[in-house]
Every structure is written in C-alpha cells, then in structure tokens.
Amino acid sequence: MENLLSNSFISVIIPVYNGGEGFHRCLESLATLDPCPLEIIVVVDGGTDESGKVAEDFGATVIRQPVNCGPATARNIGAKIAKGDILLFLDADVAVYSDILAKISQVWQNNPNLEALIGSYDENPGEANFLSQYKNLFHHYTHQQASEEASTFWGACGAIRRDVFLEIGGFDESYRRASIEDIELGYRLKAAGYSIRLCKYIQVKHLKRWTPLSLLKADIFYRAIPWTELIHRDQCLINDLNLQWSSRFSIVLTYSLLAAFLAALWLPKFFVVVFVLGLTLVGLNLSVYRFFKEKRGWTFTLKVLPWHWLYYFYSGFGFAVGTANYMIKNKYKKNLYNLALS
C-alpha cells in the first residue's frame, strides 16, 4: 500500500440498471479522473437500455447480468473480478470530481491501517426541481454534521480494501433492490472491529431526479422499514446520521403535533399546544433550516418545512412497521425452531 499515492491501485465498480442520461454523465465525469483508476468495472444488472454499450465506449470493463438481481449482487460480481487493492463503489447516478482518486489515495497514504471510507454528496445536486434539491441537500447536510468515525458504509461513494470486503462476505445479496445493503455491510464491518472513516471533503454530485412518489417509496419501503429491522437484528441504535437523538425526539414531536392539531379541531384551546409544539420542532431543527436558508434562501426553506416534518412522520411510521415485521419474523422463526425440536 505504500505506493498507493503515486500508482493507482483503485478499482472503480458501478452497478447500473437502465442508467440513462445520468449514467452517461457519470461516465463523462470518470473520463476526467486524474490519476486514472486501475480499472472501471460496470456491472449491467439486467435492463433494456444501452448502458452496457455506452460504458464500453468509455473504455470500461462491462459485465452483463441477464436479469435484474439488485445492486448488492452486481457490486459483489464486480468485486470478485477486480484487481485493485482498493474497491471504490459508485452509484450510476453520481458524477465525480477529477481529483477524487487522489484524495482517496492520500487518505490511505496517511492511514495505511484504515479499512474503509465513505464520502458525501456535494451541495449542488444535478437536478433543479425542488424535491431533488431538498432531498440531496439534506443528505449532504446529514453527512457534513455526522461523526468522522462513521457507523455505516455508503454505496454511492464508498471505498474499501478488497481483502477486507471479501473476508466480510461482501454485500448481503438478499437485498434485491437499492436499499440498505450498504448500511448492513457497514454494521458488519463495525461488528468485526474494522474502521470506517467519513471523509466529508470527498464529494460526489447526485444526479437523481426525485418525485413525491419515488421519494416516499424509497424512504419508507427501501430505507426506514428495512433499516429498523436491521437495528433490531444487531441491537445497534447509534447516535449518528439519521438516528441522532434530535431526530428521534423530532419524530415524537411530529406525532404529538398532529395529535394536538386534530384535538384542536374540536377544542380550539389546543391550538396553543399546536403552536408550542411547532415552535419546539422548529427550534430543535434550527441548524437544518439555517443550512437551507444559507444555501437556497427563505422561500426554499419555507417549502422545506412541510416536507421535513413529513419526513419525520413517515420515518416514525416506518420504524413502527419495521419493528412489527421484525417481531413477526422472529416469532415465526421461533415457532419453526420449536417445531423442529418437537
């Protein structure tokens, strides 16, 4: 690893399913890398578009999967053929900056015993519509406020030593969609005693366009519910990222605010409670709203408020459903176990 800074030993691995224009922009950004990676491996995970051909035109090594198995499986396939000492996983809808490999190499040059690192989204998302700006900026804020001793891995921009990745078993292939397979990998890495560093200055641009339906579907069914099940499985509720105490208390406040508002429809005196709870919720999240005001102004920030409070509402809902799912599955497993013993 001592020559990592002067010679690239980094394999870039990207899973893609019908990548479209975003994937093309991703490849264009990779063409500007300086230094160049050892290789770029693109795993085409099924799909019907020309993502594989486009990647080949850019000089990438392309592996084609006949059916869609999910990014966890696709990343594992890429990792198995990779030659680099370091695997850099990127999503197909991010654009990188030309110096990202130099920054990653420098981290390992200074910390040769480090096992993994993750980066952050930048503050200039690729899509201009409000929801894309809000969602991706909020993700940027969350990473920038998090502990540098990371508690999870991140598949959109995460690097890991290949030997450690293979030793730990790679991504859990039971996740058949883009979900929390990277978070689950991070939990296993931490449980095994490995370190993950959040390098906030290593940033990528998110190109995804969010709509109300896609945002709610992803946040509830592909993140909140499975993440809750993972928390129960590992008994690991860490005060970091989206799980900070302020976020947990905000969920309680959001449901209390809703209950008070419904009560006020019958008993107007409850509007005082609504006002107090709303003010408390704003105060608890003041740093978030200051961030949005600084980056996008007052009008944008006022539009953020209902979506941010909705985020707390469906996060609480997702936690409840995930907890119920976990308990039902556990009870089912115990019944099977008892049946096998009888």
Order of alpha helices (4+ residues) and beta strands (2+ residues): beta-alpha-beta-alpha-beta-alpha-beta-beta-alpha-beta-alpha-beta-alpha-alpha-beta-alpha-alpha-alpha-alpha-alpha-alpha
